[in-house]
Amino acid sequence: MISARKAALAFAASLALQGCADPGPAKERGFFGGMGAMMTGTDERQATRLENAAASEQRRALEARADAQAAAARQQQSERDLAAAKARLDAIDADIARQQQTLARLRAQRGEAGRAEAERLRRESDDLARARARAGSQPSAEELQSLERLSRALDESLRRYGQN
C-alpha cells in the first residue's frame, strides 16, 4: 500500500502540475504546463471546443449556401412567371386589336341591318380594352384570367355576329 507520505507528495505534485496548466497553445507551454494541461483535460476541452466551433461554422456555411440556392431558384421561377404573364398580356393585346378589326369589317359588311348588335359588341370590346388598361403591365393571375375570359366571350360573340 502507498504510505500517507507518498500519497501526500503525489497529491502535492498533482496540485503543482495543475497550477502550472497554461491554457495557451501547447507549443508555448513547458513540460510542466503540458503535464498540467493533460491532467486537467484542458487540451481535450480546447480541442472539443474548436471542433464544435468548426462544425458550427461549416453548418452555417451549408445553410447559407442552401439559402442562396433557394433564393436563386425563386428568382428564376419569378422571372419565368413574369415572362409567361407578359406573353399572355401580349396575346390579349393582339386579340383586342384583331377583335376591333373584325368588328369594323363585320359592321361594314352588315350595314344598318345589324347596327344594334354591332353597338353592343363595340361596348363589349371597349369594356375589354378598359379592363386591359386597368390591369397595367403586371396584372395578378386573377386579372389575367378575367381578361382572357372576356376576350374569349367577345370572340364567341363576334363569331355569332358574323354568321347572322
BAMI-723476 format. One record per residue (C-alpha): residue in three letters; x, y, z. Coordinates in steps of 0.1 Angstrom, whole numbers, padded with zeros to 4 digits, always signed. Layout:
REM BAMI-723476
ALAXYZ;...
This chain:
REM BAMI-723476
MET+0000+0000+0000;ILE+0011+0036-0005;SER+0022+0054+0025;ALA+0005+0085+0036;ARG+0036+0105+0029;LYS+0039+0092-0007;ALA+0002+0099-0012;ALA+0006+0134+0001;LEU+0036+0140-0021;ALA+0017+0127-0052;PHE-0012+0149-0043;ALA+0011+0180-0039;ALA+0028+0172-0072;SER-0006+0169-0089;LEU-0017+0202-0075;ALA+0015+0218-0086;LEU+0011+0204-0121;GLN-0025+0216-0123;GLY-0013+0250-0111;CYS+0012+0250-0140;ALA-0015+0242-0165;ASP-0014+0270-0191;PRO-0045+0273-0213;GLY-0024+0287-0241;PRO-0011+0268-0271;ALA+0008+0236-0264;LYS+0039+0247-0282;GLU+0042+0277-0258;ARG+0038+0257-0226;GLY+0068+0240-0210;PHE+0069+0204-0198;PHE+0051+0211-0166;GLY+0025+0233-0183;GLY+0018+0204-0207;MET+0016+0179-0180;GLY-0008+0201-0160;ALA-0030+0206-0191;MET-0030+0169-0197;MET-0041+0161-0161;THR-0068+0188-0161;GLY-0081+0179-0196;THR-0076+0215-0208;ASP-0062+0203-0242;GLU-0092+0180-0248;ARG-0117+0207-0239;GLN-0100+0231-0262;ALA-0099+0206-0290;THR-0136+0198-0284;ARG-0144+0235-0284;LEU-0125+0241-0316;GLU-0141+0211-0333;ASN-0176+0223-0322;ALA-0169+0258-0335;ALA-0156+0244-0368;ALA-0187+0221-0372;SER-0210+0251-0363;GLU-0192+0273-0389;GLN-0195+0246-0415;ARG-0232+0241-0407;ARG-0238+0279-0411;ALA-0219+0279-0444;LEU-0240+0250-0457;GLU-0272+0268-0446;ALA-0261+0300-0463;ARG-0253+0281-0495;ALA-0287+0264-0494;ASP-0304+0297-0487;ALA-0286+0312-0517;GLN-0296+0284-0540;ALA-0332+0286-0528;ALA-0332+0324-0535;ALA-0317+0318-0570;ALA-0344+0292-0577;ARG-0372+0316-0565;GLN-0358+0344-0587;GLN-0356+0321-0617;GLN-0392+0310-0611;SER-0403+0346-0607;GLU-0386+0355-0640;ARG-0404+0326-0657;ASP-0437+0336-0642;LEU-0432+0372-0653;ALA-0423+0362-0689;ALA-0453+0339-0690;ALA-0476+0367-0678;LYS-0461+0391-0703;ALA-0467+0366-0731;ARG-0503+0362-0720;LEU-0507+0400-0719;ASP-0492+0403-0754;ALA-0517+0377-0767;ILE-0546+0396-0751;ASP-0534+0429-0767;ALA-0532+0411-0801;ASP-0567+0397-0795;ILE-0581+0431-0788;ALA-0566+0446-0820;ARG-0578+0416-0841;GLN-0613+0418-0825;GLN-0616+0455-0832;GLN-0606+0449-0868;THR-0631+0420-0871;LEU-0659+0442-0857;ALA-0652+0470-0880;ARG-0651+0446-0910;LEU-0684+0429-0900;ARG-0700+0462-0893;ALA-0692+0475-0927;GLN-0705+0442-0943;ARG-0738+0442-0924;GLY-0745+0479-0926;GLU-0777+0490-0909;ALA-0791+0455-0906;GLY-0770+0446-0876;ARG-0764+0480-0861;ALA-0778+0473-0826;GLU-0758+0441-0822;ALA-0727+0459-0836;GLU-0731+0486-0810;ARG-0734+0460-0782;LEU-0702+0444-0795;ARG-0684+0477-0796;ARG-0693+0483-0759;GLU-0681+0448-0751;SER-0649+0455-0769;ASP-0644+0488-0752;ASP-0651+0471-0718;LEU-0623+0446-0726;ALA-0599+0474-0737;ARG-0606+0493-0705;ALA-0601+0462-0683;ARG-0568+0456-0701;ALA-0557+0492-0695;ARG-0566+0489-0658;ALA-0546+0457-0655;GLY-0514+0475-0663;SER-0481+0458-0671;GLN-0481+0433-0642;PRO-0517+0421-0635;SER-0525+0395-0610;ALA-0532+0359-0621;GLU-0570+0366-0614;GLU-0569+0397-0636;LEU-0552+0378-0664;GLN-0578+0350-0662;SER-0606+0376-0663;LEU-0591+0393-0693;GLU-0587+0360-0711;ARG-0623+0350-0703;LEU-0636+0384-0715;SER-0616+0380-0747;ARG-0630+0345-0754;ALA-0665+0357-0748;LEU-0660+0386-0773;ASP-0646+0362-0798;GLU-0677+0340-0795;SER-0700+0370-0798;LEU-0681+0382-0829;ARG-0683+0347-0844;ARG-0721+0346-0839;TYR-0725+0381-0853;GLY-0705+0371-0884;GLN-0727+0341-0890;ASN-0760+0360-0890;
